[in-house]
Amino acid sequence: MTGTPTRCGFCGRQTITRKGRCPACGQAKAPPRDTPLEPPPPPSLWRDVRGQVASVGAAVLLIATALLIGSQVLLYLGILALCAMGVLYAVAHSD
């Protein structure tokens, strides 16, 4: 299709190519590719769970610190945070 506007790689405008050049800036335009783009690969399991692992690690560290210094308030907060992360994980990965 000769009348289809394509994006110029130099000036970024959507123009109709005239004699292989962009009429706005005069730079040569490459013809559009006819090959369809491939879909990106699916994300890995590690990429999906990376944020949760760090949060669970912080909660376990909080619980261990609470046990070492004998603080019931920190212990309850750590257990509450760990339970909340478990619920969030279950909700996010339910089908």
Secondary structure, DSSP 8 states (H G I E B T S, - for coil): -TT--EE-TTT--EE--BTTB-TTT--B------S---------HHHHHHHHHHHHHHHHHHHHHHHHHT-HHHHHHHHHHHHHHHHHHHHHT--
